[in-house]
């Protein structure tokens, strides 16, 4: 009897993305919100792709057609001009700019190319001085895109090849998956904050979030995606293990997936969620779902922090402190502690709060508390896990 043949590996990955369909693009932010947060449903049917809660979805964005056309017109180039590719083929300039290159933020290389092209004089000298200082150069390009630079330095002219050679290749964006495939077969859900801003007199948007919100077509197999595994950010193997989840804003995404998965599995472990945003009335993402899970007992505890609903701002770490004694007891009971979201401020504040709770409610010295959180929880027992960005 011959041995069973191992299943062939899935052919879809970062280098060979699957062309998926967006079947839903709806707003999670209610009227009056200062934010634009969307829920996307992406159909993976026919891909054979399977993900676990905690995975991310890689999405290859495209640039806004109007921006591409304006850039081509600004340089007086031919949109259909063929650009030679590494494989020996050619690709029309417009298609290349739409799909393969990053246009929403200028790079340093392009500004240096402009400085070289400017005629001798004060303008060239000033820009050359900017280019000679890496820190100043970084600040200069940070708020500008390529159109800003060409409007600022109209003397600089580029051929199609020169333009392409000085641009950066597009990189996929990774989004924490907000669904369990056990509950939504052949689907992946995303929770995306749409980035919109204005600089140098022009309205702009985040490359991928703006593409998903405004330009990606519904119900057409045209969205290049791939799965990115996260081996460490996952539910405990034992369904009886309690979990504490801290996910303000779009950091809520993987915890919606966690709860859906535990619901499908009939997991008996307790679940405690900390969620925060600006206003309860407009920014309570998935409010109805979380309240339903509270009622049916899946969500043991739900603590919310809406920072702008009162004079003194309240954040998730403040709710953690208020519940410090109980949170410490959950940790002593073997709970896993998860954090997802902003790395610069929120995750640091949550981390320090955890140490403070260990001091106040665990009776540990500051040094002992730091060792318990940084070494015991994070490294030895791997019960404190973060997905921060």
N, C-alpha and C positions, 0 to 999 in steps of 0.2 A: 504494500500500500504506500503510495507516494505521500510525502509530507505536504501539508497545506501550504499553498503559495502565499507569501506575505502580501498584504495589499500594497499597491503601488503608491508612492508618496504623492500628495496633492501637488499638481503642477503650478498652482497659483502662489506667488510670493511677491516680494518687493520688486524683483526684476521682471516678473511676468504677472502683473496684477489682473484680477478678474474684473470684467466690465459688468458692474451691478446696476440695478434699477433703484432709484429713490421713489418710493411709493407714497411717502407722506412727508410734508414739511409744514409743521404747525407751530404757532407761537405758544410758549409756556408762560411768557410774561403777559400780564394783564394790562388793560388800558391804563395809562398814567405812569407806567414803569419807566425808569431812566435807562433800563436795559432792554435788549432784544435777545432773548434766549429762546432757542428753537429745539423742537423734538423732531428728529429725522428717523424715518423707518426705511431701511435699505434691504432690498430683496436679494438674497444670495442663491436663489434657486438655480440648480444646474452646476454649481461650483464645487460641490462636495466639501466645502469649507465647514469646519466645526470649531467652535471656540468654547472656552471655559470662562466663568465669571472672573473678572480681573484682567482679562485680555484687553488689548487696544485694537482699534481698526485704523489702518493706514489709508489715507485718502490723498490721491494726486489731484490737486486743484488746477483750474485753468484761469487765465487772466480775463478781466472784463473785455469783451469785444470792442467797446467804445474806446477804452484806454489804448488798446493795440492799434486801432485805426488812427487815433490821434497821434500816436508816436510815429507811425509810418508817414503820415501826412506832414508832421512837423519836420521830418528829415527829407521829405520829397522822394521817398523810396517807392519801389514797385512792390506791391503786396504779393505778387505772384513770382517774384524773383526767386530762383531755386538756390538754396544753400546746400553745399556739399556736406554729406554726413559721413561718419566713420566707416559705414558699411558700403560706401561707394554710391549710394543713392543720393537723390536731392530732395529737399523738402521746401515748399513755398515759405517765404519769409513770414507771412501772416500766420500760417499754421504753426510754425516754429515758435513765434512770439506768444501765441495763444496757449500752447500746450507744454512747452519744454523749458521756458525761461521765466525767471522771477522778475516781475515788473513793479511790485507794490513798494519796494524799498530799494534805493540805489546802493550800489556797492562802492568801495573805495577805488577799485580798479578803474571804473568808468570816470570818476572825478579826476583821477590822475591822467587819464587819456584826454579829457577835456583841457586840462592845464597844458598839456603838450601841444594841443592843436591851436590854442589861443595865440594871436599875434603878439609880438613883443610889446610891452607896455605895463601900466600900473595894474590892470586887471589880471594879467598873467602872473605878475610878481606876487600879488596878494593871494591868488589861488594856489600858486606854487608854495607859498609859506604855509597855507592851510594843509596842503598835501604832505609837507615835510614833518608835520607834527601828528603822530598817529592818534593821540587822544582828541585833538581838535578836529582832525579828519573824521574820526568816528562820530563825533557830535554833529558835524556838518551834514553827513549823509543820513543820519538817523531819522530825521523828519522829512526827508526829501525822497521823491521817486525820480525816475529818469526824465520824465516830462518837466518836472520842476527844474532840474539842472539844465535842460536844453532851453527852457524859457529864460533862465537866468544868464545863460551863456550862449546866445543865439549864433555867435560867430563860429562855434564849433560844429563842424560838419562830419558825418560818418557815412561810409558806404554800408550796405547791408551786411557784408562780411565783418567789417570793423565793429558794427553795432553788436552783432551776435557774439563775436569773440570777447567782448568786454562785459557781457552780461553773465549772471550766475544761473546755473541749472536749477530747475524747480526741485524742491525736496518735498516728499509727502509729509502731511501733518498726521500726528497720531492722536486719536481721541479714545478716551476710556469708554468701553462698551457699557451701555445702560440697560442691557437686557440679558435674560437667560434663554439660550437656544432651546432649552427643554420646555419653556413656556411659549416661545415664539419660533417654531421650526422654520428654517430657511430665512430667518430675519435677523438683522442686527439693528439695534436702536442706539442713537447718539443724542447727547444733550450738549448743545453747542451755543456758546455766547458769541453773538455776531459782533465783530469789532468794526465800529464806524467812528471816524474822526475827521477833523479838518486841519490841514496845515498849508501854509503858503497860498492861501486863498482858494484851495481846492478841496472838495469833499473826497474822502478816501475810505477804504475798507480793508479789513484783514484779507489776505490772499485766499485762504481756504474757507474761512467762515463766510466771507462775502460771496464767494463762488457758490457755496452750498445754499445760501439764503436767496440769492438774486439771479443766478445764472444757470445752475444745474437743472437739467430738464427732468421732469417727472415721468415715470413709467417708460423710460428708454434705457436700454443697456449701454450706458455711456460713462458710468462713474468708475474709474480705475481704483480698486481697493485691494488690500491684502490684510491678513491677520498678523498681529504682533503678540506673541505669547509673553506673559509675565509670570514666571515660575514662582516668584515669592509672594506676589499679591494675590492670594487665593483664600478661599474659605478653608477652615480647619477640616481635616479628614473625618473627624468625629462629629457627627451631626448633633450631638448633645452638648458640644462646647459652646459657651456663651460668647457673643461677639459684641464689641462696642465699635461704632462707626462714626467718624467725624468727617462730614463732607459738606462744607458751606458752598453756596453757588453751584457751579457746574461740577464741583467735586462730589456732588450727590450721585453722579452717573453710576459708578461701579457698585454703589450700595443698593441702588434700585435692582441691579442685576443680582447681587447677593441675596436680597430678600425674595425676589422671584424664584431663584434657584432653591432656596430653603423651603419656600412654600410648596414647590413641585415635589421636592424630596420628602416633605412631611417631617422636616428636621425639628427636633424637640428643644434644641438649644435656644436660650433666651437671646433676644436681639434688642440692642439699645442704639438709637440713632440721634446724633446731634446735627442739626441743620441750621444754617444761617444765611441771611441775605439782607437786602435793604429794608423792604416793607412787606409785612404779612399780606396786605390786600393785593399787592401786585407782583410779588416776587417769590411766593411760596410754591416752588417747583414741585409738581406731582402731589399737590396737597391732598386731593381726593383719594389717591392711591394709598398714601401713608396713613391717612385717617381710617381708611377701610381696613388696613392691616393692623392698626391699633385695636379696632373693634373686634376683629376675629382672633386676636391674640398673637398673631405672628410677630408684631412689633410690640415688645414688652414695654419699652419706654421710648418716648419721642420728646426731645428737648430742643426747642427752637430759639434762635436769637436773631431778632430783626433789628439791625443796628440803628436805623433811622426812625423808628416808631416812638422814640422818647428822646428827651433832651440829652441824656447821657447815653453814649453808644454802648450797646451790649453785643458781645461777640460769643462765638461757640466756647472759647476758653473760659469766659465768665460763667456760662452754664455748667461747664465742667467743675469749676470751683464750688459753685452752689451745691453740686451733687457729689462733692469730693469723697465723703465718707462711704457712700454707696458705690461710687466708681472704684474706690480702693478695694472694697469687698468683692466686687466682680473680678478684679484682677487677681485677688487671692484665691478666688474660685476657679481660676484657670482661663479667664476670658482672654480672647484675642482682641487687640486694640489696633484699629485701622484709621489712617488719615489719608484723605485725598484732596488735592487742590493746590492753592497758592503756596509755593515754597518760600518765597522771600519773607513774608510776614506771618501769615496764618499758621503754617506748619511749625515755625520757630516758637510762636507764642503757645501753641498747643503742647509742644515738647516741654517747654519750661513749666507750664501748668501741671503737666504730669509729674515732673520732678517735685514741684511744690506740694502736690497732693501726697506724694510718697513721704515727704517730710512731715506734713501736718497730720495725716491720718494713718501713716505707717510707723510713725515714731522713729524715723531714720534721720541721721545727720544729713547735711547737704551732700557730703561726699558719698555716703552710703546710698542716698537716693539717686544721685547721678550714676553710680555704678549699677544700681538696680535697673534703671531705665535704659541707659546706654549699652550696658553689657548683658545683664541677665535677660531682660525682656527682648531687646533687639537682636542680640547676637547668639546668646546661648539657647534660649527657648524659642526665639523667632516668633514671639507672640505680638510684637509691636512692629507693624508693617506699614510702609508709606508709599504712596504713588503721588509724588508732588512734582510740580512743574513751574 
